[in-house]
Amino acid sequence: MPNLLVKPKGTHGKVHDTTPQSAGWGYVGFALHRLNAGDRVSEPTLDREAILVIVEGHAHIQAAGQDWGVMGNRMDVFERTPPHCLYIPNGTDWTATA
């Protein structure tokens, strides 16, 4: 099994990007974006599905041709409130603005 302890690539922007290829997995990947207020990130899903999880803070989400509004209901990962998440089908784009 590959080493699952992966250090972040920085403190801002896309700080984690684990692909099935880099992890030696068959299907699942993982990316973590750390954004400041006003920052925007956008990616295509291509041939893969995605689940956006707002772990901490708020973000305005546009995905799969729809405006999903502002998502996120906790300001700290240690709050007992579950995070908001949104399924994004393959072949679509998504954009999150913090």
Backbone as numpy.savetxt, mean C-alpha at the origin, in Angstrom:
# Nx Ny Nz CAx CAy CAz Cx Cy Cz
14.02 -21.51 3.03 13.17 -20.33 3.03 14.06 -19.10 3.03
13.70 -18.10 2.23 14.50 -16.88 2.18 14.43 -16.11 3.50
15.37 -15.23 3.69 15.40 -14.39 4.88 14.23 -13.41 4.82
13.34 -13.46 5.82 12.16 -12.59 5.81 12.38 -11.27 6.54
13.55 -11.08 7.14 13.85 -9.81 7.77 14.44 -8.88 6.72
13.63 -7.89 6.32 14.05 -6.96 5.28 14.04 -5.56 5.88
15.16 -4.89 5.79 15.28 -3.53 6.31 14.64 -2.55 5.33
14.03 -1.46 5.84 13.46 -0.45 4.94 14.55 0.20 4.10
14.14 0.66 2.90 15.08 1.31 1.97 15.22 2.80 2.22
14.60 3.28 3.25 14.65 4.70 3.58 13.58 5.02 4.61
13.27 6.30 4.76 12.27 6.72 5.74 11.08 7.41 5.08
11.12 7.56 3.75 10.06 8.27 3.06 9.85 7.66 1.68
8.61 7.68 1.21 8.31 7.10 -0.10 8.11 5.60 0.02
8.51 4.87 -1.01 8.36 3.41 -1.02 9.53 2.81 -0.24
9.28 2.50 1.02 10.36 2.05 1.89 10.52 0.53 1.91
9.50 -0.19 1.48 9.58 -1.65 1.33 8.98 -2.03 -0.02
9.61 -2.96 -0.70 9.08 -3.46 -1.97 9.54 -4.91 -2.13
8.77 -5.81 -1.58 9.07 -7.24 -1.64 8.20 -7.86 -2.72
8.82 -8.39 -3.74 8.10 -9.03 -4.83 8.12 -10.54 -4.63
7.23 -11.27 -5.30 7.30 -12.73 -5.21 8.68 -13.25 -5.62
9.29 -12.61 -6.60 10.60 -13.04 -7.07 11.68 -12.79 -6.01
11.67 -11.61 -5.40 12.72 -11.29 -4.42 12.58 -12.11 -3.14
11.35 -12.54 -2.83 11.11 -13.31 -1.61 11.12 -14.81 -1.85
11.11 -15.23 -3.12 11.04 -16.65 -3.41 9.65 -17.22 -3.22
8.63 -16.36 -3.32 7.25 -16.78 -3.15 6.62 -17.01 -4.51
5.48 -17.68 -4.53 4.78 -17.93 -5.78 3.91 -16.78 -6.25
3.26 -16.08 -5.31 2.27 -15.10 -5.73 2.30 -13.77 -5.00
2.45 -13.76 -3.71 2.21 -12.58 -2.88 3.43 -11.67 -2.81
3.18 -10.38 -2.92 4.20 -9.38 -2.72 3.74 -8.40 -1.66
4.60 -7.46 -1.30 4.30 -6.50 -0.25 5.07 -5.22 -0.52
4.38 -4.10 -0.44 5.04 -2.81 -0.56 4.50 -1.91 0.55
5.36 -1.05 1.07 4.97 -0.10 2.09 5.43 1.28 1.66
4.47 2.21 1.61 4.77 3.60 1.26 4.58 4.44 2.52
5.58 5.22 2.87 5.48 6.15 4.00 5.39 7.54 3.41
4.21 8.18 3.58 3.95 9.46 2.93 3.77 10.57 3.95
4.17 11.75 3.58 3.87 12.96 4.35 2.59 13.57 3.80
1.98 14.45 4.57 0.75 15.12 4.12 0.99 15.78 2.76
0.10 15.51 1.82 0.20 16.07 0.48 0.95 15.20 -0.51
1.71 14.22 -0.03 2.41 13.30 -0.93 1.42 12.43 -1.68
1.84 12.03 -2.88 0.96 11.23 -3.73 1.75 10.06 -4.31
1.14 8.90 -4.34 1.75 7.73 -4.95 0.72 7.09 -5.87
1.20 6.58 -6.99 0.30 5.98 -7.98 1.00 4.80 -8.62
0.27 3.70 -8.80 0.85 2.51 -9.43 -0.21 1.75 -10.20
0.19 1.08 -11.27 -0.72 0.17 -11.97 -0.67 -1.21 -11.30
-1.76 -1.94 -11.35 -1.75 -3.30 -10.80 -1.23 -4.31 -11.81
-1.26 -3.93 -13.10 -0.82 -4.83 -14.18 -1.59 -6.14 -14.11
-0.88 -7.27 -14.03 -1.57 -8.56 -14.02 -1.81 -9.09 -12.61
-1.61 -8.23 -11.59 -1.76 -8.66 -10.20 -2.87 -7.87 -9.51
-3.55 -8.49 -8.58 -4.51 -7.78 -7.74 -3.74 -7.08 -6.63
-4.39 -6.09 -5.99 -3.75 -5.39 -4.88 -4.78 -5.12 -3.79
-4.31 -5.01 -2.60 -5.13 -4.55 -1.48 -4.39 -3.38 -0.85
-5.02 -2.21 -0.88 -4.46 -1.03 -0.22 -4.92 -1.03 1.22
-4.00 -0.93 2.14 -4.32 -0.88 3.57 -3.76 0.41 4.12
-4.63 1.26 4.64 -4.21 2.51 5.26 -3.86 2.16 6.70
-2.61 1.90 6.94 -2.16 1.42 8.25 -2.25 2.53 9.29
-1.89 3.74 8.88 -1.88 4.86 9.82 -2.13 6.14 9.04
-2.98 7.01 9.56 -3.27 8.28 8.91 -4.45 8.20 7.96
-4.51 9.16 7.04 -5.61 9.26 6.08 -5.05 9.43 4.68
-5.79 8.95 3.69 -5.39 9.15 2.30 -6.62 9.22 1.43
-6.57 10.07 0.43 -7.62 10.14 -0.58 -7.28 9.10 -1.64
-8.19 8.18 -1.91 -7.92 7.05 -2.78 -8.75 7.14 -4.06
-8.08 6.98 -5.19 -8.73 6.81 -6.48 -8.20 5.50 -7.04
-9.12 4.62 -7.45 -8.69 3.30 -7.93 -9.76 2.68 -8.79
-9.32 1.91 -9.77 -10.23 1.16 -10.64 -11.29 2.07 -11.24
-10.89 3.30 -11.60 -11.79 4.23 -12.25 -12.80 4.89 -11.33
-12.63 4.77 -10.01 -13.56 5.37 -9.07 -12.82 6.22 -8.04
-13.52 7.22 -7.52 -13.01 8.02 -6.43 -13.60 7.46 -5.14
-12.75 6.92 -4.27 -13.20 6.28 -3.04 -13.19 7.24 -1.86
-12.80 8.48 -2.09 -12.78 9.47 -1.03 -11.63 9.27 -0.07
-11.74 9.87 1.09 -10.68 9.78 2.11 -10.91 8.53 2.94
-9.87 7.73 3.05 -9.93 6.51 3.85 -8.88 6.61 4.95
-9.09 5.86 6.01 -8.17 5.84 7.14 -8.86 6.38 8.37
-8.84 5.60 9.44 -9.57 6.02 10.63 -8.74 5.91 11.90
-7.44 5.74 11.76 -6.60 5.72 12.96 -5.31 6.47 12.68
-4.82 7.14 13.70 -3.63 7.96 13.54 -2.38 7.30 14.10
-2.54 6.12 14.69 -1.40 5.41 15.27 -1.65 3.91 15.09
-0.62 3.17 14.69 -0.78 1.73 14.43 -1.15 0.96 15.69
-0.95 1.54 16.86 -1.25 0.84 18.10 -2.67 1.07 18.61
-3.45 1.90 17.89 -4.87 2.03 18.25 -5.56 0.70 17.97
-6.59 0.41 18.69 -7.30 -0.86 18.52 -8.29 -0.84 17.35
-8.40 0.28 16.68 -9.28 0.40 15.52 -8.66 -0.33 14.33
-9.41 -1.18 13.64 -8.83 -1.85 12.46 -8.56 -0.85 11.33
-7.56 -1.10 10.51 -7.26 -0.19 9.41 -8.28 -0.34 8.27
-8.43 0.73 7.50 -9.25 0.67 6.29 -8.46 -0.04 5.19
-9.17 -0.77 4.35 -8.51 -1.42 3.22 -9.45 -1.41 2.01
-8.86 -1.55 0.83 -9.62 -1.52 -0.41 -9.01 -2.50 -1.40
-9.81 -3.39 -1.95 -9.37 -4.33 -2.97 -9.30 -3.62 -4.32
-8.21 -3.81 -5.04 -8.02 -3.23 -6.37 -7.82 -4.37 -7.36
-8.69 -4.51 -8.36 -8.54 -5.61 -9.32 -7.34 -5.41 -10.25
-6.89 -6.51 -10.82 -5.78 -6.41 -11.77 -6.21 -5.60 -12.99
-5.22 -5.07 -13.71 -5.48 -4.30 -14.92 -6.00 -2.90 -14.67
-5.86 -2.39 -13.45 -6.32 -1.04 -13.13 -5.18 -0.26 -12.46
-5.39 1.03 -12.27 -4.42 1.89 -11.58 -5.01 2.33 -10.26
-4.14 2.72 -9.35 -4.59 3.32 -8.11 -3.69 4.50 -7.75
-4.29 5.47 -7.02 -3.56 6.64 -6.57 -3.98 6.93 -5.13
-3.01 7.21 -4.29 -3.28 7.60 -2.90 -2.59 8.93 -2.64
-3.34 9.88 -2.07 -2.80 11.17 -1.70 -2.96 11.34 -0.19
-1.85 11.47 0.51 -1.89 11.58 1.97 -2.40 12.95 2.39
